[in-house]
Amino acid sequence: MTREEYNKSIEAQLKRVKETLIKKNKEYSTDSSPLHNFHQSAKILRVSPKESAFAFMVKHLTSITDMLQSDIDYPMELWEEKLGDAKNYLFLIECLVQEEKNEKIQA
């Protein structure tokens, strides 16, 4: 991979992450809480919102692990989807950590 190909790949990945996070947030949030889904699932699971998000991410990491250990030649689109899902959860977990820290400061 050349430096130019690398830079293009990073830009494309960041664009996909941004587009997906914005699109999915419309489905899983409320007007007053962009992280609503994690707060609700945390209540059900009796864990913190960030632990809930991590648990959701594990499903995607398991899928990636299965792909890595397989002899199947998966299409690039599937790799992008699976890896993108895992990246998205890291962004979401960071938002939950920031939210938690902000709430402590305001308390």
C-alpha positions as a LaTeX table, in Angstrom:
\begin{tabular}{lrrr}
\hline
Residue & $x$ (\AA) & $y$ (\AA) & $z$ (\AA) \\
\hline
Met1 & 0.00 & 0.00 & 0.00 \\
Thr2 & 1.36 & 3.40 & $-0.93$ \\
Arg3 & 1.16 & 6.47 & 1.32 \\
Glu4 & $-1.52$ & 7.90 & $-0.99$ \\
Glu5 & $-3.58$ & 4.68 & $-0.82$ \\
Tyr6 & $-3.18$ & 4.65 & 2.96 \\
Asn7 & $-4.36$ & 8.25 & 3.29 \\
Lys8 & $-7.35$ & 7.59 & 1.01 \\
Ser9 & $-8.25$ & 4.50 & 3.04 \\
Ile10 & $-8.18$ & 6.44 & 6.32 \\
Glu11 & $-10.31$ & 9.24 & 4.84 \\
Ala12 & $-12.84$ & 6.73 & 3.47 \\
Gln13 & $-13.02$ & 4.91 & 6.82 \\
Leu14 & $-13.61$ & 8.14 & 8.75 \\
Lys15 & $-16.29$ & 9.19 & 6.28 \\
Arg16 & $-18.10$ & 5.84 & 6.63 \\
Val17 & $-17.90$ & 5.99 & 10.43 \\
Lys18 & $-19.31$ & 9.52 & 10.51 \\
Glu19 & $-22.14$ & 8.74 & 8.10 \\
Thr20 & $-23.10$ & 5.56 & 9.94 \\
Leu21 & $-23.01$ & 7.14 & 13.41 \\
Ile22 & $-25.22$ & 10.03 & 12.28 \\
Lys23 & $-27.67$ & 7.75 & 10.45 \\
Lys24 & $-27.94$ & 5.16 & 13.23 \\
Asn25 & $-28.25$ & 7.82 & 15.92 \\
Lys26 & $-31.53$ & 8.91 & 14.36 \\
Glu27 & $-32.82$ & 5.34 & 14.86 \\
Tyr28 & $-31.53$ & 4.67 & 18.37 \\
Ser29 & $-31.76$ & 8.00 & 20.16 \\
Thr30 & $-34.35$ & 10.43 & 21.39 \\
Asp31 & $-34.45$ & 14.18 & 20.88 \\
Ser32 & $-33.16$ & 14.72 & 24.41 \\
Ser33 & $-30.63$ & 11.88 & 24.54 \\
Pro34 & $-28.39$ & 10.83 & 21.64 \\
Leu35 & $-27.17$ & 7.92 & 23.80 \\
His36 & $-30.66$ & 6.82 & 24.88 \\
Asn37 & $-30.28$ & 3.24 & 23.66 \\
Phe38 & $-27.28$ & 2.62 & 25.89 \\
His39 & $-28.93$ & 4.10 & 28.96 \\
Gln40 & $-32.01$ & 1.94 & 28.45 \\
Ser41 & $-30.07$ & $-1.25$ & 27.76 \\
Ala42 & $-27.85$ & $-0.55$ & 30.78 \\
Lys43 & $-30.92$ & $-0.45$ & 33.01 \\
Ile44 & $-32.13$ & $-3.78$ & 31.64 \\
Leu45 & $-28.70$ & $-5.41$ & 31.95 \\
Arg46 & $-27.95$ & $-3.72$ & 35.30 \\
Val47 & $-24.63$ & $-2.36$ & 34.09 \\
Ser48 & $-23.32$ & 1.08 & 33.20 \\
Pro49 & $-24.15$ & 2.55 & 29.78 \\
Lys50 & $-20.51$ & 2.22 & 28.71 \\
Glu51 & $-20.49$ & $-1.44$ & 29.77 \\
Ser52 & $-23.66$ & $-1.98$ & 27.77 \\
Ala53 & $-22.03$ & $-0.43$ & 24.69 \\
Phe54 & $-18.97$ & $-2.61$ & 25.20 \\
Ala55 & $-21.17$ & $-5.72$ & 25.38 \\
Phe56 & $-22.76$ & $-4.74$ & 22.07 \\
Met57 & $-19.30$ & $-4.22$ & 20.58 \\
Val58 & $-18.20$ & $-7.71$ & 21.64 \\
Lys59 & $-20.72$ & $-9.19$ & 19.20 \\
His60 & $-18.99$ & $-7.37$ & 16.36 \\
Leu61 & $-15.52$ & $-8.31$ & 17.61 \\
Thr62 & $-16.61$ & $-11.96$ & 17.72 \\
Ser63 & $-17.75$ & $-11.74$ & 14.11 \\
Ile64 & $-14.43$ & $-10.17$ & 13.10 \\
Thr65 & $-12.52$ & $-12.87$ & 14.97 \\
Asp66 & $-14.49$ & $-15.55$ & 13.13 \\
Met67 & $-13.67$ & $-13.90$ & 9.80 \\
Leu68 & $-9.98$ & $-13.59$ & 10.67 \\
Gln69 & $-9.79$ & $-17.28$ & 11.58 \\
Ser70 & $-11.69$ & $-18.45$ & 8.51 \\
Asp71 & $-10.27$ & $-19.56$ & 5.18 \\
Ile72 & $-13.13$ & $-17.81$ & 3.36 \\
Asp73 & $-12.15$ & $-14.91$ & 1.10 \\
Tyr74 & $-14.70$ & $-12.39$ & 2.36 \\
Pro75 & $-15.54$ & $-9.43$ & 0.10 \\
Met76 & $-14.08$ & $-6.06$ & 1.10 \\
Glu77 & $-17.60$ & $-4.69$ & 1.64 \\
Leu78 & $-18.17$ & $-7.22$ & 4.43 \\
Trp79 & $-14.82$ & $-6.36$ & 6.05 \\
Glu80 & $-15.72$ & $-2.66$ & 5.89 \\
Glu81 & $-19.10$ & $-3.33$ & 7.49 \\
Lys82 & $-17.81$ & $-5.50$ & 10.32 \\
Leu83 & $-14.74$ & $-3.38$ & 11.09 \\
Gly84 & $-16.84$ & $-0.23$ & 10.81 \\
Asp85 & $-19.31$ & $-1.56$ & 13.37 \\
Ala86 & $-16.50$ & $-2.15$ & 15.86 \\
Lys87 & $-15.00$ & 1.31 & 15.21 \\
Asn88 & $-18.40$ & 2.91 & 15.72 \\
Tyr89 & $-18.74$ & 1.37 & 19.16 \\
Leu90 & $-15.37$ & 2.77 & 20.21 \\
Phe91 & $-16.60$ & 6.25 & 19.27 \\
Leu92 & $-19.84$ & 5.64 & 21.18 \\
Ile93 & $-18.02$ & 4.37 & 24.26 \\
Glu94 & $-15.88$ & 7.50 & 24.23 \\
Cys95 & $-19.05$ & 9.62 & 24.10 \\
Leu96 & $-20.44$ & 7.71 & 27.09 \\
Val97 & $-17.21$ & 8.22 & 29.03 \\
Gln98 & $-17.29$ & 11.95 & 28.21 \\
Glu99 & $-20.93$ & 12.13 & 29.27 \\
Glu100 & $-20.15$ & 10.41 & 32.57 \\
Lys101 & $-17.26$ & 12.76 & 33.30 \\
Asn102 & $-19.38$ & 15.82 & 32.45 \\
Glu103 & $-22.10$ & 14.64 & 34.82 \\
Lys104 & $-19.55$ & 14.27 & 37.63 \\
Ile105 & $-18.26$ & 17.81 & 37.02 \\
Gln106 & $-21.81$ & 19.20 & 37.09 \\
Ala107 & $-22.72$ & 17.33 & 40.29 \\
\hline
\end{tabular}
